[in-house]
Amino acid sequence: MPNHRTSSYVDMGPGALMFNKDFLLHDAMATFEIGEPRFDSGLALLDDSRSPFNPLAPLLPEIVCWIIDRAFSCKMAWHTGYTLSQTVFSFLYVHALPDIAPNTISPHHHDPDRTRPVELVSVVLRASVLGLLKCCDLAWRELFKGDVYDCEDWQSDKCDVPMSEAYPVSRILGILDEACVWVRNSSRGKDKATIHTPPITRLILRKMLVKLFSALLSKDYFRFRPLIEMARVMLQHVHASPPPPPRSCSPVPRAFDPQFPRVLISSIPLQPIQLPEQSKVWDTLAGLLDSLEQLSVLIEIPGLSTWDIVGTLHIWQPPPNQSLACVRSAFQSAIYGNGIILNKYLQKHVVDCFFMEALQIPYDSFISSFQTRWVGPDSLSLQHIERTIAVVGWIDFDDKYCTKSLFDWHELYAILTDQSGTDVVTRLRSMVLMRRLETISNIVLSGFQLSLYSVNERPLAYRYLARVLEQHLACLDEIIEGLPSQQRIYSMPRSELQFRARYLMALQALSLALFAGTIKTMGCSWERLRLNLLCRYKWAFMHEYRTLTSLPSGIPTSSPLP
C-alpha cells in the first residue's frame, strides 16, 4: 500500500514546507525555545553513577555545619535570579523531610557512636531546613506582591514542592528553639563548648532571618534593628569560623545534586548551575541586612525628597550586594502599598511633601491662593494636580511607567501655563517642567544602561540627552531665581538645586564629548536614522499632545543633527 506522506516528500521542492493539520505557529516557536542556551539542559541523562542519597546517614557536627552553610548559598542564589529548582530544591534534604522527622526514625538508625547521633540530622539539620524553607516562603510572598516582575526580576515557580507554607512562623521558631536546647543539653566530652557553639550560632542566625522576613511581610519595621543586630553578630561568628569541607571521597556533597531539578515538575528544562562561593554568600547576606537596616531608618523619615535621593543613588550607583529583588520589593511596598504612603500616610501626604519641600509653602495655602485666581472648575483642577503629583510623580515610579507619565506632566504644565501668572503658580509650573525633563533624562540614560541603542543610535542619543540637559539647566536657573529672598543666600532647597545644576553640567559636557567621539561611527543614511528616531522615541510623538495648546518640552527634533 503506497504511503501518501512519502509521495508528498518526493514532490517537495527546495525551500518548501509541509505543515501538519494541528501544527500551529505556537508549536513552531516552541521548538526555538527548546534550543535556548540559557534554559535548555540538552539530552544529557541523569548521572546513574552517583550512589543513592541516604538522608539518615550519620554526620559529625562540623559536617552538619558545612551542610547548613551550603544551604545558605542555595537561598542566596535564588535571590540573585535563579529558579528555586536550580538552587533551594537541589538541596536533597528539602525533599527528605518526612524521612528525617524524629517520630518516623526507627530505633536501629540510632548509631552507638556518640560523636554522630542521629539527632544531629533529625533535630538540628531538620530544624535548619524547615527554617530555610520558611524564609523562602516568606520572601516568596513578599516578591509575589507585584512590586517586582516575575521571570524578569525573580523566579516564582515552586515546581509543586512544599515550602513550609502549612507551618506558622511560631511553630518554625519553636522547632529551632528545640534544636538549640538539644544541642546545649547533649554531652560529648571535654570539647563541649567548641562542638556546641557552631551549630547553635547557625540555628540562631536562621531564627533571626525567619523573624526578619516575617516582620518584613507584615511591615513591622520597628522590629528590624534588634533582629538585624543579632543576625550580624551570629553572621560574624559563622564567617570567622568556617567548618572544614568534607573529603573528596565523602558522600556528604551528594546532598546537593545540581541534576535533581530534572525530575521536578517545571515549565522549562534548566541547566545545572554552580553555587556561589561561601565567602560571597556571607557578603550577599550582609548586604541584605544592610539594605533592610536602611529601610528601617528611611521608614521613619516623612519627607519624600530623601527617598528620592536614595532611590536615585540605588538606580545609578547601586551598593554592592544591595540590589536583590526582595530588597527592591521591600522598598517599593514600604513607600506605597494598599493606598498607604510609608505605611501610615494617605496619598495627600505626597502632595503636602511636594509643596513643602519644593515650593516651601503648605499645600493648604496654595489651595486658598489658587482658588481665588482659577477661572475653570476648582474641584477638577485641584484633583488633577493632586493625582499627577501623588500618583504619577511618586507611586508609578517604575521604569515601564516613566514614558506614560510624560504626557501627564506636560498636561499639568499646560494647565498651569494657561492661568494668569502668580508667583506660586509660576514656581509650580517650573517644578512640573523639571520633573518631566528629569524623567526624559532617566529614560534616555536607561537605554544606555540596558544596551538598547545600536551603534548608529548612540550618537543621536548622546546629542538628544545634551539638549534635554540644556533645557533642564535653564529650568533649574529659573527655579533658583524664583526662590524667596531669605532662601537665596543659603537654604536646603537652594543647596540641593545647585548640586543638581553642577551634576547636570558635568553630565551635559560628558554627553557632548561622547557625541563628538561617536559621530564618525554612524554608517547609515539620514532617512534611516530619522525612522529609527521616530521608533525609539515614539512616546514623544503621541497624538494626545495635539489636544493641548502648549507645545511639549524636551522632545527630539525630526532632524538627526542640529
PyMOL commands that set and color helices and strands:
alter all, ss='L'
color gray80, all
select helices_A, chain A and resi 4-11+25-34+61-79+88-90+92-94+102-104+107-109+119-143+169-185+192-218+221-240+252-255+260-263+278-298+304-316+325-335+348-359+363-371+378-395+399-417+423-449+458-481+485-487+492-521+526-536+538-541+543-547
alter helices_A, ss='H'
color red, helices_A
select strands_A, chain A and resi 336-337+340-341
alter strands_A, ss='S'
color yellow, strands_A
deselect
rebuild
show_as cartoon
